[in-house]
Amino acid sequence: MSRDQRRVPIRNMIYIADGPSDVPCFSIVNERGGKTLGVYQTEPKNNFRNV
């Protein structure tokens, strides 16, 4: 999608995700000036290793 077709520029986006399938979106949003946040459940204790 071209920049002029976007309602919100990527640099103004916050992307919140919870899994490995979100990594490509993380890359694009970070690369273009947006902010990303990865979330995970704290139980079981090693669950964060899967994200």
C-alpha positions as CSV (number, residue, x, y, z in Angstrom):
1,M,0.0,0.0,0.0
2,S,1.4,3.4,-0.9
3,R,2.0,6.0,1.8
4,D,-0.8,8.3,0.5
5,Q,-3.3,5.5,0.8
6,R,-2.7,4.9,4.5
7,R,-5.0,6.5,7.0
8,V,-2.2,6.3,9.6
9,P,1.5,6.4,8.8
10,I,3.5,3.5,10.0
11,R,5.7,5.8,12.1
12,N,2.5,6.5,14.1
13,M,1.6,2.9,14.7
14,I,2.0,0.7,17.7
15,Y,2.0,-3.1,17.0
16,I,1.4,-5.5,19.9
17,A,1.8,-9.2,19.3
18,D,2.2,-12.5,21.0
19,G,4.0,-15.0,18.8
20,P,6.7,-15.9,16.3
21,S,4.3,-15.3,13.3
22,D,4.3,-11.6,14.1
23,V,8.1,-11.2,13.6
24,P,7.7,-10.0,9.9
25,C,5.3,-7.3,11.0
26,F,7.7,-6.3,13.9
27,S,10.5,-5.9,11.3
28,I,8.5,-3.7,9.0
29,V,6.9,-1.5,11.7
30,N,10.3,-1.0,13.5
31,E,12.1,-0.4,10.2
32,R,9.7,2.4,9.3
33,G,9.7,4.2,12.7
34,G,6.7,2.6,14.5
35,K,6.8,1.0,17.9
36,T,6.4,-2.7,18.7
37,L,5.7,-4.7,21.8
38,G,5.8,-8.4,22.3
39,V,3.7,-9.9,25.1
40,Y,3.6,-13.4,26.6
41,Q,2.1,-15.3,29.4
42,T,4.2,-15.6,32.5
43,E,3.1,-19.2,33.3
44,P,4.5,-21.7,32.6
45,K,7.8,-20.2,33.6
46,N,9.6,-21.0,30.3
47,N,6.8,-19.8,28.1
48,F,8.7,-16.7,26.9
49,R,11.2,-18.9,25.1
50,N,8.5,-19.8,22.5
51,V,8.0,-16.2,21.5
